[in-house]
Amino acid sequence: MLQILRRLNCIHPSLMPDEVVQAMLRYKKPNQPGDIKPKPGIIDELGRAKGVGRRKTSSAVAWLVEGEGEVLVNGKSLSQFFGRLHHRESAVWALKATQRLDKYNVFALVQGGGLTGQAEAMTLAVAKSLLVHEPALKPALRRAGTITRDPRKVERKKPGHVKARKMPTWVKR
């Protein structure tokens, strides 16, 4: 019984038939006051969905609107802003992994850190805004690794060390 309920629970709520919803409500726990629910994304009157992403010390805000695949980063085209191919691929990886590259226009503002951090922050922002437009893409985006925030930051330098972990050369005498 539990296996069946778990498999039914994997169906996206927008695709789930009403009979299944009613049957599953009997087995659902009531919401606790401490439960944290993420705010649902909203599409504004201009058809834009907003997503925010962070990586290292970089942050990015991306607006996704249906269009023909134009990508602007801080007012410049993708190829002008990111010189390396790896950064350009990384910035729009969420769209490329779901074959939506020519379906949406992206307008992004990135700041802080270096180009790698900015490109990966933009990946997360684009993925989150894509989820607002098409929530059914969540499993595909999770498999592509675009909706998980990378929490790693630069480790601080410690006193008595050359760098964060490197020790000075040990001398016996």
LINGIJO-V825096 format. One record per pair of residues at least 24 apart in sequence whose C-alpha atoms are under 10 Angstrom apart, sorted by the first residue. I is the first residue (numbers start at 1). GAP is how many residues later the second one is. D is the distance in whole Angstrom. If there is no record, write none. Layout:
# LINGIJO-V825096
<<I	GAP	D> <I	GAP	D>>
This chain:
# LINGIJO-V825096
<<2	25	10> <11	125	9> <12	123	8> <12	124	7> <12	125	10> <12	126	9> <12	127	10> <13	122	10> <13	123	9> <14	121	9> <14	122	8> <15	121	9> <40	91	10> <40	92	8> <41	87	9> <41	88	8> <41	89	10> <41	90	8> <41	91	5> <41	92	9> <41	94	10> <42	87	9> <42	90	7> <42	91	9> <43	86	9> <43	89	7> <43	90	8> <47	86	9> <48	57	10> <48	58	9> <48	59	10> <48	81	9> <48	84	9> <48	85	9> <49	57	10> <49	77	9> <49	79	9> <49	80	5> <49	81	7> <49	82	9> <49	83	6> <49	84	7> <50	57	10> <50	58	10> <50	75	8> <50	76	8> <50	78	8> <50	79	5> <50	80	9> <50	81	10> <50	82	8> <50	83	10> <51	57	9> <51	71	9> <51	72	10> <51	73	8> <51	74	4> <51	75	6> <51	76	7> <51	77	5> <51	78	4> <51	79	8> <51	80	9> <51	81	8> <52	56	10> <52	57	10> <52	58	10> <52	69	8> <52	70	8> <52	71	10> <52	72	7> <52	73	4> <52	74	8> <52	75	9> <52	76	7> <52	77	8> <53	57	9> <53	65	9> <53	66	10> <53	67	8> <53	68	5> <53	69	6> <53	70	7> <53	71	5> <53	72	4> <53	73	8> <53	74	9> <53	75	8> <53	76	10> <53	94	9> <53	95	10> <53	96	8> <53	97	10> <54	56	9> <54	57	10> <54	58	10> <54	63	8> <54	64	8> <54	65	10> <54	66	8> <54	67	4> <54	68	8> <54	69	9> <54	70	7> <54	71	8> <54	95	7> <54	96	8> <54	97	9> <55	57	10> <55	58	9> <55	59	10> <55	61	9> <55	62	5> <55	63	7> <55	64	9> <55	65	6> <55	66	5> <55	67	9> <55	68	10> <55	69	9> <55	94	7> <55	95	6> <55	96	7> <55	97	8> <55	98	8> <56	56	9> <56	57	7> <56	58	9> <56	60	9> <56	61	6> <56	62	9> <56	64	9> <56	65	8> <56	94	8> <56	95	7> <56	96	6> <56	97	5> <56	98	7> <57	54	9> <57	55	6> <57	56	5> <57	57	8> <57	60	7> <57	61	9> <57	64	9> <57	95	10> <57	96	7> <57	97	9> <58	52	7> <58	53	6> <58	54	4> <58	55	5> <58	56	7> <58	57	9> <58	58	9> <58	59	5> <58	60	5> <58	61	9> <58	62	9> <58	63	6> <58	64	9> <59	50	8> <59	51	6> <59	52	6> <59	53	6> <59	54	8> <59	58	8> <59	59	7> <59	60	9> <59	61	9> <59	62	6> <59	63	8> <59	65	10> <59	66	9> <60	48	7> <60	49	6> <60	50	4> <60	51	7> <60	52	9> <60	57	10> <60	58	7> <60	59	9> <60	60	9> <60	61	5> <60	62	5> <60	63	9> <60	64	8> <60	65	6> <60	66	9> <61	46	8> <61	47	6> <61	48	5> <61	49	6> <61	50	9> <61	60	8> <61	61	7> <61	63	9> <61	64	6> <61	65	8> <61	67	10> <61	68	9> <62	44	7> <62	45	6> <62	46	4> <62	47	6> <62	48	8> <62	59	10> <62	60	7> <62	61	9> <62	62	9> <62	63	5> <62	64	6> <62	65	9> <62	66	9> <62	67	7> <62	68	10> <63	41	10> <63	42	8> <63	43	6> <63	44	5> <63	45	6> <63	46	9> <63	62	8> <63	63	7> <63	65	10> <63	66	7> <63	67	9> <64	39	10> <64	40	6> <64	41	6> <64	42	5> <64	43	7> <64	44	9> <64	61	9> <64	62	7> <64	63	10> <64	64	10> <64	65	6> <64	66	7> <64	68	9> <64	69	8> <65	38	9> <65	39	6> <65	40	5> <65	41	7> <65	42	8> <65	64	9> <65	65	9> <65	68	9> <66	34	10> <66	36	9> <66	37	6> <66	38	4> <66	39	6> <66	40	9> <66	67	9> <67	34	10> <67	35	7> <67	36	6> <67	37	5> <67	38	5> <67	39	9> <68	32	10> <68	33	8> <68	34	5> <68	35	5> <68	36	6> <68	37	6> <68	38	10> <69	26	9> <69	31	8> <69	32	6> <69	33	4> <69	34	6> <69	35	5> <69	36	5> <69	37	7> <70	31	9> <70	32	8> <70	33	9> <70	34	7> <70	35	5> <70	36	6> <70	37	8> <71	30	9> <71	33	9> <71	34	6> <71	35	5> <71	36	6> <71	37	8> <72	33	8> <72	34	6> <72	35	5> <72	36	6> <72	37	9> <73	33	8> <73	34	6> <73	35	5> <73	36	6> <73	37	7> <73	46	10> <73	49	9> <74	33	8> <74	34	6> <74	35	5> <74	36	7> <74	37	9> <75	32	8> <75	33	8> <75	34	8> <76	31	10> <76	32	10> <77	30	10> <78	28	10> <78	29	10> <78	30	10> <81	34	9> <81	38	10> <82	33	7> <82	34	9> <82	36	9> <82	37	8> <83	32	9> <84	31	9> <84	32	10> <86	30	9> <86	33	9> <87	28	7> <87	29	6> <87	30	9> <87	31	9> <87	32	6> <87	33	8> <87	36	10> <88	27	10> <88	28	10> <88	31	7> <88	32	10> <88	35	10> <89	30	9> <89	31	10> <89	34	9> <90	26	9> <90	28	10> <90	29	6> <90	30	6> <90	31	9> <90	32	8> <90	33	6> <90	34	10> <90	56	10> <91	25	9> <91	26	10> <91	27	8> <91	28	5> <91	29	6> <91	30	8> <91	31	5> <91	32	5> <91	33	8> <91	34	9> <91	35	8> <91	36	10> <92	27	8> <92	28	9> <92	30	8> <92	31	6> <92	32	9> <92	33	10> <92	34	7> <92	35	9> <93	26	10> <93	27	9> <93	29	9> <93	30	6> <93	31	9> <93	33	9> <93	34	9> <93	48	10> <93	51	8> <93	52	9> <93	53	8> <94	28	10> <94	29	6> <94	30	8> <94	31	9> <94	32	7> <94	33	5> <94	34	9> <94	36	8> <94	46	9> <94	47	7> <94	48	10> <94	50	7> <94	51	9> <94	52	6> <94	53	9> <95	28	9> <95	31	8> <95	32	8> <95	35	8> <95	46	9> <95	51	10> <96	48	10> <97	43	8> <97	44	7> <97	46	9> <97	47	7> <97	48	10> <97	49	9> <98	29	10> <98	32	10> <98	39	8> <98	42	7> <98	43	7> <98	46	9> <100	30	9> <104	26	9> <104	29	10> <106	24	10> <120	26	9> <120	29	9> <120	30	9> <121	25	10> <121	28	9> <121	29	9> <122	24	10> <123	24	8> <123	26	10> <124	24	8> <124	25	7> <124	26	9>>
